[in-house]
Amino acid sequence: MAASKSPLPPVSDWEMNPPEMFPMYPRMKEDADKLGTGLHTYNFMNTKRITLLTDTKLYDMIFSPGEYASTEAGKSIRMDMDRVAHQYFNVHRDVCPHTRAGLDGLRTHAMNPKVCGMADGLNDIVGAGIKNRMDALPDSGEMDLLKVAEFTFSGVNEAIFGKGVVPPDAEQFFYDYDKGVEQATLGLPKSKEYMAAYNKVESMFLEALKRGAHKGPDAARGIVGRLSGLPEGTDLQQMASFLCSIFWAPQANTLPMTFWTLAYVLGNPEWAARVRAEADRSSLGEGGRYEVDPEDDSCLPFTRACMSEVLRMYIANITIRKVDKDIDLEMSSGTTYKVPKGDSIFLTSYTTH
């Protein structure tokens, strides 16, 4: 096969400047708008290339890569979960290859809409946890909004890992771990503080596994589903390590989602009244349960619109793929660029939304 004669994507003039070891989302958006090519690259000291895709025409290859691919471009890239699991979350290298299977198991057992909405499913457990925190409040007073958002913490962890696995003081474990994960995503080495936070989280899960929290009829669906991706005979410490990223992920998404939704709704009396009216009309469901049907446009429409807008504006994420062989990508403009083997391809929700 003849070598491609297509040019490489344009390279941003961003330069690594500690402590900014990685371009921030606003810079990515600025470069995407300025270059207008749908594809541009960041060069890290001539040792590593990250190519950012912003042309929505090609998003299918990102969302359906490798074995899921329906296009030649998609067949040329693969998920990069193994490296991310170890580099960002310090998951043990031996179990990193099972990250995808562990996520599939988690979704099947605990986090798909049908299972979440079942009686005693994730929605009920999280809701009960929030209600317990709300019931303990005095009749009047003020509270920091982040503290209110943290009412989700205990319920989310109980829903995924079961009762007694994550103690209340583990909120600080999360924040310390989160700070380390942030530094790891910037390419910084794992600090003593990061490792101390990680070890607390791993030890928390190791003690729970030694007690058999993942076995028997009372084991939480989340912990069972996550560990179902591991081969039989995996030792407990590696299993505990495999759970660490799943301790981080729900909190890192749920806390900002809850905080910003409350901030915007409570900050606008008209919006707050509309959300309250929808809750009143639903009577919160029989026995305090209300089944949300995402396919029904009449089901809490304004409340769900508020949540969707927060997802659009504030829940920024990166989807990462690795290029296994040189590929030519034709942009919506008609221009074709070559993305070389070894590049990482990123898609960021921030630049699209």
N, C-alpha and C positions, 0 to 999 in steps of 0.2 A: 504494500500500500504506500503510495507517495506521501511524503511529509506534507502537512498542511502549510499553505502559504498565507493563511489568514493572520492578521496582526494580533498581538496580545491586547487585552483590554488596557485602557489608559490607567496609569498609576497615579494615585493621589500624592500630593506633595506633603502630606502629613508625615511628621518625623517623630519617632519614639523619643519622649522627653520625660524621664522619671520625675514624679511618680506616675505620670500617664504613660503606661506601657502598652496601651491599646486605645484606638480611637473611640471616643464616646459616641453615643447614638446621635446627638445633634451634629457632630462632625460628619458622620456617615451620611446623614440626610443632606447636609450642606454640599458635600462632594457629589452625591447623586444628582442633586438639582443643577449644580454648576456644570458637571460633565455631560449630563443628559444622554448618556450612552446605554443605560440599563444594566451596565456591568462595569465595575472598576475594581482596582486592586490596591491593597496595602502591602508594601514591601518591608519586612522586618529585618533590617541590617543585612540584606541579601542572603538570608538563611531560611526565610519562611515567607510564603506568600498567602494572603487571604484575599479572595475575590468575592466582592459583595454583589449579589444579584438583586436588582430592583425592577426588572422588566417582568411584569405579571404574566406575560405570554408564556414564560418558561417555568412558572412556578410548579407546574405538574411534575417536572423531573425531580424537584426537591421533595415534594410530598409523596412521590411514588418512585423511590430510587431502587437500585440493585435488583433484588429478586422480585420486587413489586413493580418494576418498571414496565411501561408499555412503549417507551420511545428509546431510540439508540442513545440519546443523551442521558436518559435516566439510567441506562444499563452501564454507563461509564463512571457512575459515582456510587458511593456507598455511605451508609450511616457511619458516624464516627463515635458511636456511643461508648465503646471500650475506653478510648483515650480520655474522653470527657469524664467518665465515671471515676477514673483514677486521678486525673490531673486536677479536677475541680473538687471532687468530693472525697478523695483519698480511699475510695473503695478498693479492697484487696485485688491485686492484679489477676489472681487465679479465678475470681468470680466475675470480673468485668465482662468477659465474653458472653455472659448470660443476662446482660442488662436488658436487651430487647425482650427476651422470653419472660423476664421478671416483670416488665411493664405490661406485657400482654396478659400475664396471669393476674396482675393487680386490677386491670380493667375488667377482665372477665368475672372475677370473683366479687369485686367490691365497688368499682367505680363506673360501671356503665349505667345509663339512666334507669334501666329496668330494675337492676339490683338496688341502686341507690334509693329508689322510691318504694321499695318493699317495706312492709311493717318490720321494725327493728333494723332497717337498713341504715346506710350511712347518713341519709338525710334526717332520720328520726334521732339518731344518736347525737349528731352535731346539734340539732335543734334542742334536744333535752339539755345538752351541756350549756348552750347559750341561755336557756330559760333558767337554769339553776343559778347562773351568775347574775342574771337580771333580777331574779326573785330576792337575792341577797342584798340588793341596793336599798338605801333609805328612800323614803317617799320624796325627798327633795334634795337638791344640792348640785354640785358641779363635778365633772370628771374629765380628765384629759381624754380626747377622742381616741388616741392610740390605745389607751387602756380599755376603752369600750370595744374597739376592734379585736383586742386580745381575748375577748370573751369566747372567741371561736377556738382558742388554743386547745383547751382540754377536750372538747367534744370531737374535734378533728382527729386528735391523737387516739382517743378511745375508739373512734369509729374504725380507724385503720389498724391499730395495734392491739386493741383490747384494754380492758380495765386494769389499772395498776402498772402498766408497762412504762408509761411516761409520767413521772411525778410532776406536780405543779411547779417546782423550782427549776424544771428543765426548760422553762421559757428563756432563762438566761443562757442555758446551753445553746439554744437555737440562735440567739442574737450573737453570741461569741463565734459560733460555727459559721453563721451567715457572713460575718465580717471576714473570716478567713477564706470562704468560698469566693467572695468578691475579689479579694486580692489574687486568688489563684486564677480567676478568669482574666485578669490583667497580665498574666504571665509572670507574676512575682513568685518567688520560691515560698514554700510553706514555712511559715514562721513558727517559733516555739508556742506562741499564743494560739495559732491555728491548730497545731497538733494537740495542744492541751484541751482545746474545745472538742476536737474530733474524738479524742480518747474518752472524754466524758460521755459523749453520745454513744460510741461503740460499747463502752462498759455498761451503760444503761440497758442496751439491747442484749448484751451477752448475759447479764444477770437474769433478764426476763426469759431468755431461751433456756437457760439452765433450769428454770422453774417449769419449763414446758409450756410457755405462753403460746407456742405455735402448734400445739397438739391438742387433740380432743375436741369434743363437740362445742366447747365454749371458746375455742380459739377464734379471734377476729378474722373476718373474711379478708381484710387487707393484708395482714401478716401472712396468712396462708397463701393468698394469691401471689404475693411478691416472692415468697420463697419457693413457690412451685416451679419457678424457672431454673432452679439449681439442681444439679445432678444428685442422685441419692448418695449419701455418704459424705457430703460436704460438712466440714467441721464447724462447730458452733461459732468460733471467732470469725470465720469467713462469712457465715450467715449473718452475724451481727453487723459486720462491715457492709454487707449488701443492703442492709436496712437503712444505713445512715443517709443516703441521698433521698430516700423516701420520707425520712423525718424532715429534711430540709424543704423539699419541693412543695408540699401542701401549705406549709406556713408561709413560705416565700411568695406564694401566690394569693393565698386566702387573706393574709393580714393587709397587704396594700389594697386589695380589691374591696375589702370591707371598709377600711379607713376612708378611701376616696369616695365610695358610694355614700357613706354616711355624711362625709364632709360636704358634698355637693347637695344632697337632698336636704339635710338639716340647715344648710346655708341659704336655702331658697324657700320661703314660706309656702309659695304656691306649689312647688314640687312636693314638699313635705305633706301638704294637705292631700294631694292626689295619690301619693303612695299610701297614706293612712286610709283614704277612702276605699282604695282597692282592697286593703286588708280587712276593713270593716265589712265590705260587701261579701267577701269570701267567708266571713265568720271564723277565719283561721282554720276552717275545716272541722270535721267531726272529731271530738276528743283532742283538739289542738293540732291535728294534722291537716296539711293542705297539699294535695298532690299537684305539682306544677307540671303542666303538659306543654313542652316546648314546641309542639306542633300545632297548638291551639292559639291563634292570635288574640283570642278574647281572654286568655288566662293571664291575669296580672300584667297587661300590656305595658303600662307606663313604668311599673317597677322593673320589669325585665329590660325595657329600653334604657333606663338609667344604668343598669348593670352592664349592658352591652356597650354603652358609651364609655364607661369607666374602663372596660377591657380594651377598647380602642385607644383610649388616650394614655393609660397609665401602666398597663401590664405589658411591658416591653420584653420581648424575648428574642433569642437567636436560635435559628435552626441551622445545624452544622452538618456538612457533607464533605467527604474526601474524594478527590478525583483520582481514579484508578488508571486512567489512560487519557491521552490527549483527546480533547473533544472540540469540535467546531460548533459554536452556538450562533444562530441567526436571530438578531434582535428584531423587535417590532419595526424598527426603522429600515430593516433590510440589510444592515451592516452585519457582517459575520466576524466573530472574534474566536481566537483559539485560547482555550483554557488548558494549560499544560498539566500533565500528570504530576501529582504531588501537591497541587494547590488545595486549599480548603475553600469550599464555597459556602458563604453565609447568606442567609435570608433573615432580615430583621423586621419584626412587626412594626417597629417605630417608623422606619423609612416608608413603609407601605401605608400605614394608617394615617 
